[in-house]
């Protein structure tokens, strides 16, 4: 059995392949009536946009903060989109970022990607990187902080 990180990478690559084949089928299919509403709406816009969800990262509380949540990863127009939702302290403004490593104590490494602040339990960040290149950075973790002083309140792993 492969280590979990390789299984995650295989899952992401398989997902990307399925979407690629689907997009090719849709583009070259003579049966236009099978297109979804989002495809028809994109025909109206100036450029066609492709979007799909890849994975969900569970954010677990740290330091008895009570803050938990999820981060949904998707790709749209060749960029990774990170949608974060938290619960436990909706009034707090939290900061978040990706680091190399995993959430276990002492296994966090260098800073990789900044994320927009989490305000009222929500944040959306568009990263200027393709999902394929993003996956090459694994293992990554999302660290959520409250402060100053900055206290780690939640963490989630990509693997």
C-alpha positions, 0 to 999 in steps of 0.5 A, a space after each residue: 500500500 502506498 503512503 497516504 500522500 501518494 494516494 492523495 496525489 493519485 486521487 487528485 491526478 485521477 480527478 483532473 484526468 476525469 475532468 479533462 476528458 469530460 471537457 474534451 467530450 463536451 467541446 467535441 460532442 455533437 450533442 449540445 443538448 447535454 450541456 449543463 446550465 453552467 456550460 450554457 451560461 458560460 457560452 454567453 460570457 466572453 470566455 468559457 470557465 471550467 470549475 470543479 471541486 478537488 478536495 476538502 480539508 478538515 480544520 481541527 481545533 488547536 489549543 482548545 480554541 473551539 474553532 473548527 471548519 473546512 477548506 474546499 479546494 477547487 480549480 477555476 481557469 487554471 487557478 486554485 481557489 480556497 474557500 474556508 468556512 469556520 465555526 466556533 468564533 464567528 466574531 473573530 477575524 482569523 488569519 490563515 496560510 499554507 505551510 509545508 508539512 503536517 499538523 502534528 507538533 513540530 512537523 510544520 515547515 516553511 510558509 508557502 501560500 498566504 490566504 485572505 483573512 477569515 471574517 465572520 467565518 468565511 474566506 475565499 482566496 484565489 492562488 495563482 497556481 494550477 492544481 497540478 503544480 499545487 499538488 506537487 507542493 504536498 504535503 501542505 497544511 493550513 494553519 489558522 491563527 487568532 491575534 495578535 498575539 498570534 495563537 494557533 487556533 485550527 489546523 488541517 492537512 492535505 493528506 
